[in-house]
Amino acid sequence: MALHMIKLCVGCDTVEELLAWGHGDAGVGKPWILRTRQTPKRAVEMVDGGSVFRVFKGVILCRQPILHIETVGEGVHARCELSLDPQVVRVAPTPRRAFQGWRYLEPKDAPADLSMEAFGDVPTDLARQLREAGVW
């Protein structure tokens, strides 16, 4: 069973801002590189179908499938690079408290993917309010 990672999205307030930033940094269609200090001890489980779920202002809004995890550098300069699929998948807005760094996210706790055909282009604020009200 795949294991996921959850990480705060710092510097972007919306999924649209993340998309604009990511496409400008990596280029359209190329894998995104996410750098972290610590390499996950359970990296093998994460590469086998896992995703990075992103938290924007206290709400999980999207995920990106993990393609590859690699440790680069040595000693105190070692860092982890996660190659992410450029495809950003929106998920059901789910509240999440702030935390530092990243955390594992078990599949049973992961928000469900949103069907864009079913809901169209719902504004993020409205989606969050509907989720909090239990309507969505």
Solvent accessible surface area in square Angstrom, and as a share of the most:
residue,aa,sasa,rsa
1,M,193,0.86
2,A,21,0.16
3,L,3,0.01
4,H,22,0.10
5,M,0,0.00
6,I,0,0.00
7,K,39,0.16
8,L,51,0.25
9,C,16,0.10
10,V,135,0.77
11,G,75,0.73
12,C,13,0.08
13,D,69,0.36
14,T,42,0.24
15,V,2,0.01
16,E,87,0.39
17,E,79,0.35
18,L,1,0.00
19,L,50,0.25
20,A,74,0.57
21,W,142,0.50
22,G,2,0.02
23,H,58,0.26
24,G,69,0.66
25,D,107,0.56
26,A,29,0.22
27,G,24,0.23
28,V,124,0.71
29,G,56,0.54
30,K,125,0.53
31,P,66,0.41
32,W,10,0.03
33,I,70,0.36
34,L,23,0.12
35,R,151,0.55
36,T,12,0.07
37,R,179,0.65
38,Q,122,0.54
39,T,52,0.30
40,P,5,0.03
41,K,198,0.84
42,R,90,0.33
43,A,20,0.15
44,V,131,0.75
45,E,67,0.30
46,M,0,0.00
47,V,59,0.34
48,D,103,0.53
49,G,59,0.56
50,G,1,0.01
51,S,1,0.01
52,V,0,0.00
53,F,3,0.01
54,R,13,0.05
55,V,2,0.01
56,F,3,0.01
57,K,160,0.68
58,G,33,0.32
59,V,11,0.07
60,I,3,0.02
61,L,13,0.06
62,C,0,0.00
63,R,48,0.17
64,Q,0,0.00
65,P,35,0.22
66,I,7,0.04
67,L,83,0.41
68,H,94,0.42
69,I,21,0.10
70,E,82,0.37
71,T,73,0.42
72,V,50,0.29
73,G,51,0.49
74,E,148,0.66
75,G,67,0.65
76,V,128,0.74
77,H,143,0.64
78,A,26,0.20
79,R,98,0.36
80,C,0,0.00
81,E,37,0.17
82,L,0,0.00
83,S,20,0.13
84,L,0,0.00
85,D,37,0.19
86,P,30,0.19
87,Q,113,0.50
88,V,20,0.12
89,V,30,0.17
90,R,59,0.21
91,V,1,0.01
92,A,9,0.07
93,P,3,0.02
94,T,30,0.17
95,P,82,0.52
96,R,81,0.29
97,R,213,0.78
98,A,90,0.70
99,F,30,0.13
100,Q,156,0.69
101,G,46,0.44
102,W,39,0.14
103,R,109,0.40
104,Y,70,0.27
105,L,6,0.03
106,E,66,0.30
107,P,38,0.24
108,K,170,0.72
109,D,79,0.41
110,A,27,0.21
111,P,12,0.08
112,A,72,0.55
113,D,72,0.37
114,L,31,0.15
115,S,52,0.33
116,M,76,0.34
117,E,162,0.72
118,A,72,0.56
119,F,92,0.38
120,G,36,0.35
121,D,130,0.68
122,V,40,0.23
123,P,84,0.53
124,T,40,0.23
125,D,87,0.45
126,L,80,0.40
127,A,6,0.04
128,R,67,0.25
129,Q,95,0.42
130,L,56,0.28
131,R,84,0.31
132,E,105,0.47
133,A,75,0.58
134,G,65,0.62
135,V,112,0.64
136,W,48,0.17
